[in-house]
Every structure is written in structure tokens, then in C-alpha cells.
Amino acid sequence: MDLNACIPKDKFDIDALELAGHVGFPKLNPVLPDLLTWVQDANWPIAPQTASLLSQAGSEISPHIKAILNSDDAVWKYWTIDLVVRHLSPDVLVDLRDDLAKLANHPSQVDQMEGVDVVAKNILNRLEIT
């Protein structure tokens, strides 16, 4: 199967996400970076369904999320944390702890303006409980 068929072509491409849902993980691991681009804006119609799909990924998603969390795109960081990271399994969250702590405790001015530090703190607080 061509995994490119599982990558949305536009912000309304629900069919691609339905196919991706049938393919599932770990088969979708090679296209994780492509799927993560569709959570850059929660206003896109496919963002929630993409986030739901991505939250089912295993530890293979960690390096891709770390790349986003260490990028200069504060909006993408915010939506990745809010839509995807908060639904990941505890073992994956532990792997992201240091990156989340950096954002929570030492946010850039732009990250702070976008509320990235707040959503990162929320995830860290959840980790402390579990």
C-alpha cells in the first residue's frame, strides 16, 4: 500500500485520515512527520481527527514531536501539545518530559505569548500525578 494515500492533501481530506485509521500504527510510522503537519492549526477541519490518530502512535512519535517542541513555531508547539501530546501514553510522555520542562520553565517570549508554557505545565503536572 502507498502510505502517501494516508496523508491528507488539504485541510478537508477526511478520506485520507479514514484510510490512515484503517492502516494504523506501526505501519504509519514512516509518514508521522507528514501527519504532524496537519495539527499546526486546530481550526483546520482535519486537525482533531489527525490528532486522535497520532495519539495512538507509540514511542516512534517522540523524535518528531521533540523536533516540533524545539522549533521556532510557537503555534505548532501549542497545538501539538494540546491536541496530541496530552493524549499520548505515559511512557511516551516521560520521553518528552525534558522538552516539556524546558518550555514550561524557560519559554521564549513568543512561546509565552502563545501559551505554550501553560499547556506544557499542564502535561507536566499530569505526569507528576501518574
C-alpha positions in Angstrom: 0.0 0.0 0.0 1.1 3.5 -0.8 1.3 5.4 2.5 1.0 8.7 0.7 -2.7 7.9 0.3 -2.9 8.2 4.1 -1.6 11.8 4.1 -4.2 14.5 3.7 -3.9 16.5 0.5 -5.8 19.5 2.1 -7.4 20.5 5.3 -10.7 18.8 4.3 -9.3 15.4 3.3 -11.1 13.3 5.8 -10.9 10.3 3.4 -7.1 10.1 3.7 -7.4 10.1 7.5 -10.0 7.4 7.5 -7.7 5.3 5.4 -4.8 6.0 7.8 -7.0 4.9 10.6 -7.5 1.6 8.9 -3.8 1.2 8.2 -2.9 2.1 11.8 0.4 2.0 13.6 3.2 0.9 13.3 2.6 0.8 9.6 2.1 4.6 9.5 5.4 5.4 11.3 7.2 6.4 8.1 4.6 9.2 7.5 4.5 10.6 11.1 6.2 13.9 10.1 3.7 14.4 7.3 0.7 13.7 9.5 2.0 16.0 12.3 1.9 19.0 9.8 -1.9 18.7 9.9 -2.1 19.7 13.6 -0.4 23.0 13.0 -3.8 24.8 13.2 -6.7 23.5 15.3 -9.1 25.4 13.1 -8.4 23.1 10.2 -11.3 20.6 9.9 -8.9 17.6 9.9 -6.8 18.7 12.9 -8.9 16.9 15.6 -9.1 13.7 13.6 -5.4 13.8 12.8 -4.6 14.4 16.5 -6.7 11.5 17.5 -4.9 9.2 15.1 -1.5 10.5 16.1 -2.3 9.9 19.8 -2.3 6.2 19.0 1.3 6.2 17.8 3.9 4.6 20.0 7.3 5.8 21.1 8.3 6.3 17.4 6.4 9.7 17.5 8.7 11.1 20.2 11.6 12.3 18.0 9.1 14.0 15.6 7.3 15.8 18.5 10.7 16.8 20.0 11.6 18.4 16.7 8.4 20.5 16.8 8.9 21.4 20.5 12.4 22.6 19.7 11.3 24.6 16.6 10.6 28.3 16.4 6.9 27.7 15.6 5.1 28.5 18.8 1.6 28.0 17.4 2.6 24.5 16.1 4.1 23.7 19.5 0.9 24.8 21.3 -1.4 22.7 19.1 0.9 19.7 19.1 0.9 19.7 22.9 -2.8 20.5 23.3 -4.1 18.2 20.6 -1.6 15.3 20.5 0.8 15.2 23.4 -1.9 15.3 26.2 -3.4 12.1 24.8 -0.2 10.1 24.4 0.6 7.1 26.6 2.5 7.8 29.9 5.7 6.1 28.6 5.8 8.4 25.6 5.1 11.4 27.8 8.1 10.5 30.0 10.3 10.6 27.0 9.1 14.2 26.3 9.4 15.4 29.9 12.7 17.3 29.5 11.5 19.1 26.4 8.2 20.0 28.0 10.0 21.2 31.2 12.2 23.5 29.1 9.1 25.0 27.5 7.3 25.3 30.8 10.2 26.8 32.8 12.2 28.7 30.2 9.8 29.7 27.4 10.8 32.1 24.7 8.8 35.3 24.6 6.8 34.1 21.6 6.1 30.7 23.3 4.9 32.6 26.4 2.7 34.8 24.3 1.1 31.8 22.6 0.6 29.9 25.9 3.0 27.1 25.2 4.4 27.3 28.7 0.9 26.8 30.2 0.0 23.7 28.1 3.4 22.3 28.8 3.0 22.8 32.5 -0.4 21.1 32.4 1.2 18.0 30.9 4.0 18.0 33.4 1.5 18.3 36.3 -0.3 15.3 34.9 2.9 13.3 34.8 3.5 14.1 38.4 0.2 12.6 39.3 0.6 9.4 37.4 
